[in-house]
Amino acid sequence: MALEPGDQFAGFVVRARLGHGGSSEVYLVDDPERSQPVSLKILGPNDSRSPEARARFVHEFDILSALRHPDIVRIYTHGESDGRLWSAREYVPGATGAALVRMPHQRPDLRRVLHVLAHVAAGLDFAHANNVVHLDVKPANVLVGADESAAVKISDFDQARWLHRPEPPLATNGFVVVSVPYAAPELLRAGTVSPATDQYALACSAIELLTGRPPFPRTNLMATAQAQLHDPPPDVSERKRWIPHEVDAILHRSLAKDPDARYASCTEPVLLMTEALHDSDPRPLNPLLSRLHATFTRSNRSAGARTKI
């Protein structure tokens, strides 16, 4: 049963319902221990009784608890009340990155799109440096503040996995849970995943944010999966004439079928795209370029060899 404004749950007071999915509901609530409202995710009663769903819920909490970065949503605490698991996390007013996707005939807010991509890349590189892969990167799983100066946060680590730790197989009963329009070939095959798997999904997201469509807009998920596995990446410069050909080459490398052929970080292709698109928008991209250069330099200093599971 959905909670209403003013209802109490696990000591939190409900302000509003933010959304719901197949297995959980999310509310904006007041937390007596914090001055700001938080987002409360409550697992459904059936899933709260499922050992597998409970394990996934706690697993997400464990991963997010280990990642403290300004571009990753922060999680505070979790527990169980009235037979339902819950977790309290940072609330980001605004929308998801999906709200930035324009219709294919419309030109995107280029500076904002690149701003979001830069923050997502930085958050992913931090997660990778801490031995976590997200495995469900897409615009809908990015929280974006209401204006250009507001926060950008990667969320929804339900499918995330630790590197260097034992994890269950990706495939269950022969199936792997993925967001097909953003899924790298190795993920669709339930093969060896790595930070490059997230980079592939980020490139798919970049194409959708820039052109209004993901790289392989097919009529059904099976056809999309086949395209991810076998078709060459699209030339986005053919979709949008204002996009320079240099961006095609950058995205082609991030979308290479072989993960070893992709870039060594998520920040590098976003930096290269921003440089290539610098003259495509009348508003200056210089501040974003400066930040990306600094981030790329720092990540290069601390980067080790790419590790896979």
N, C-alpha and C positions, 0 to 999 in steps of 0.2 A: 504494500500500500504506500502510495506517495505521501511524503511529508508536506505539511503546509506551513506557511510563514507563522512563526511563533511556537511551533512544535519544538520539543526538546528530544535530542537523541545523543546518548553517551556523554551528556553534559554540555553539548553544543546547542545553540538556539538557532533555528532555521530562519534565514532571511528570505531565500528564494531558491527555486529549483533551477539549476543551470543546464541540466541535460540528463539523458539516460541512454544506455546502450542495451545490448542483449543480455548482459549479466549484472549490470550495476546502475546506480543512480548517483548523480553528483549534485550537491547543494552548496550554496553560499551560506555560511554559518558564522555566528559569533563564537569565538573561543574565549572562555573566561581567563585563559592564561596569556592571551595576546591582545595587543591594542588594535590590530587590524583583523578584518574578517578573513577566514580561510576557506578553502575548498574541501568539502567532505565527500569522499567517495565511499559508497555503501554497496557492498556486494549483495546480490539478491539472495533470498532465503534458500532457494534450491542449490545455487552455487556455493553458498556458505556451508552446506552439508556435504559438498563434493570434495573428497580428499585432493583431487587434481586441481580443482579451482582454488581451493584454499592454499595449496602449495604455490600456485602461480601468483596469487595475491600477496602472499608473504615474500615471495621471491622478488617481486617488483619493489616492495618496501626495502628489502635488504640492499638491492642495487642502488636505488635512489638515495638511501642513507649514506652510501659510500661516495656519492658524487656531489660535491659542493662547488658549484660554478655558477656565475651570474646568468649563463645562457641555458641552464638546466633547471626545470622546476624543482623547488625544494620540498622535501617531504618532512613532516614534523613527528608524527606519532601514529600508531595504529592500535587496534584492539578489537574486541568483539562485544556486542551488546544486542540483547534480544535475539540471540542466535544468528546475528549477521556480522560479518567482518567489515571493518571500516578503516580508512586511513585519512588523516588530515594533512593537507599540503598547501603550498603557497597559492594564493589566488591572484590571477593576472587579469585585471579588467580589460575588456576588449573583445577580440574574436580569435578564431584560428587562422592559420595561414591560408586556408581554403577561401576565406573571404577576399583575398587579394587576387584570386584567379578571375581574370576578366573574360568576357566573351571573345572568341577568336578574332573578331573584326575590330576589337578595341585595343588601343595601345595601353600597356600597363604603366603604372607609376614606377618607372625604372629605378629611381633612387631608392624607393621603399623596398622594392623587390630585392635589390642587391644588398640593402641593409639587412633584411631578414636572412638572406642566404649566408651572409658573412657571419651573423650571430649563430646560426644553426651549425655552420662549419666549425666555428670555434668551440661550441659545446660538444660536438661529436668528436673533435680531435682530443678534447680533454677526456671524454669518456674512454676513447681508445687508449690514451696514455695510461688510464687506470684499469685497463683490461676488461672493458665492457663494450659490447657491440649492441646497437639498438634494434636493428633488424625490422623496423616498421617506420622508417623515415618517410614522411609525406606531409603535404601542407596541412592536412587536418590534424596532425599530431604536433603542431607548433602553435603555441599561444603567442599572440601578437597584440601588444598594447594599442591603445586607441589612436596614437599619433606617432610621428617619426622618432620622437625622442623617448618613447616608452619602451618597456622591456620586450624582449623576444626570448621565449623559453621553450626548449624541447620538452615534450611531455610524453605520456603513454609509453612507459617502458615495460608493458605487459609481455612483450615478446623478446625482451633483451636477454642477453646471455653473457656469462663471465667467460673471459679467456683464461686458459690455464687451470680451470676448475672442472671437475666432472659435471656434465650437464646431461639431461635426458636427450634422446635422439630428436632431431628436428621433425622427423616424420612420425606420425602416430597412425597406425592402421593403414599405412601406405600413403597418408596425406600429410602435407605440411601447411600450416596456417600462415598465409602471406597476404599482403595487399598487392595483387598481381600487377597493376599498372606501374608499380615502383619496385618490383622484385627483380633482383639480379639473377642471372642464370644459375649460379651455384646455389642460391637459396631455393629456387624452384625445384632444383634437383635434390634438395635436402643434402647437399654436399658440404664441403669445408667452407665455413664462412669466416670473414675477417673484417677489419675496418674498411677494406675496399668494397665490401657488400653495402655498407652504409653510404659510401661515396657514390655508388651506382644509383641508389635511391634518391640521393640529394640531386644528382644530375637529372633524373626523371622529374623531380619536383621543380627544378630550375626551368626545364623546358615548358612545363605546364604553366608556371608563373609568368614566363616571358611570352608564350604564344597562346595560352588559353586551352591547350590540349596536352595531355601527356605524350610521350614519344611515340607510343603505338596505340592510337585510338581505334580499336577494333570493335566488331559488333558484339563479341561475347568474351568472357574471361579465358576460355580455352584458346581462342584465336590470339588474344593478347599474350598469353603465356607462350604460345608458339613463336610469336614475334620476338618476345624477350629472349628466347633461347636461340633463335636462328636468323632473324632479320637484321640488316645493318642499321645503325642509328640514323635518324632523319637529319637532314640539313635544315636547321631552324632558319637559316638565312633565306630559304625558299618559302617558308611560311610567313616570315616577316622581313620585308626588303630592307628595313632599317637596321637589321642585325648584321654586323660584318661577318665575312666568311671565317675570320679567325675564331669566332665563337663555335662554329661547326667543329673545327679540329679539336678544340678544348673539350667539348661535350662528347665527341666521338671517343676520345681517350678515356674519359670517365665512364663511358658506356661500353667499354671493351668487353667482349664475352669472357676473355681471360682476365681474372682479377689481378694477376701480376703485371698486366700491361697498363693498369690505371695509375693515377698519381699516388704519391707516397702519403698524402694527407688530404683532408677535405678542404682545407683553406686554400691550397695552391690553385686548384681550378677556379675557385670563386675569385681569387685575386686576379688571375689571368683574364677571366671574363670581364671583370670590372675595368681592367686596363683596356681591353678591346672595345668595350662599350662606352668608354670615357667621353667620346665625341658624339655619341648618339643621342644625348639628352642635353637641352640647353642649361639645365641646372648643374652646378659643379659637383663632381664626384670626388674631388680632391680629399676632403676629410675622411671619407670612407676608404679611399686608397691608402692614405697614411696609416690608418688603423690596421688595415689588412697587411700592409708591409710589416708593421711592427709585430703583429700576431704571427705571421709566417716566419719571421726571423726568430722569434722565441720558440716556436714549435720545432724549427730546424735544429736549434741548440739542444733541445731536450729529447728529440725523436731517436728512438732506437730502431732496430730492424723490425719490419712488419711481422707480427706474430699471428698464427692461425690456430683454430681449434679443429 
